[in-house]
Amino acid sequence: MQEQLLRKGEVAQQRIVDAAYTLFLEQGYHGTSMRQIAEQAEMTVGGIYNHFGSKEHIWEAVFTAKHPYHTMLPLVEAAQGENVADFVRATAAMLVEELNKREDLLNLMFIELVEFSGKHIPDLYHALLPQLSPIAAKFNHLRGRLRPLPLPILVRTFAGLFISYYITELLMPKEARLLMGDDPLDAFVNIYLYGILDEPGRPAQDTQYV
């Protein structure tokens, strides 16, 4: 009986989270009332308070449940490559494809940054931290000479590569994207791996930026 009640409670919480998620994306956090969440979830307001103490607690559950790390971390762990460069290229392709499925992500992050000044992001970071060890182990077992960087720096720049590509791809007009060549993601990866400076000793080439 207790297990059935627990399962019923989890189902109700999921209904609330899904309902609030839809409304938050459409109306923003402050533009959404508890009554609207209750109506969307087909529950009473009192029923919602049986599961969440406040609207902000609902947002915390939405932000955690709907963040893309749930699908992205398994992709990183599953990525293959004989060396670091191959691994990063394979991972970049998979993660950008996954991010492109999440048209909601900008709105989700916008609400957290603008309406909450990012105050829930540290909690998300602490939840993610224990799951980063497999990624570090993956890097350590691949061929390729890595600089001695702290793991948080490595992960931060690694994640930043994909997030910046995703955001600029969404915001940049088509005309600008056409100027970036056939495979701009590969150029992003090359910059991540090797920087923007040319190899020493190579003949200088004229570079023109349009």
Secondary structure, DSSP 8 states (H G I E B T S, - for coil): -HHHHHHHHHHHHHHHHHHHHHHHHHH-STT--HHHHHHHHTS-HHHHHTT-SSHHHHHHHHHHHHSTHHHHHHHHHH---SBHHHHHHHHHHHHHHHHHT-TTHHHHHHIIIIIHTTTTHHHHHHHHGGGGHHHHHHHHHSBS------HHHHHHHHHHHHHHHHHHHHHS-HHHHHTT-S-HHHHHHHHHHH-SS--TTS--------
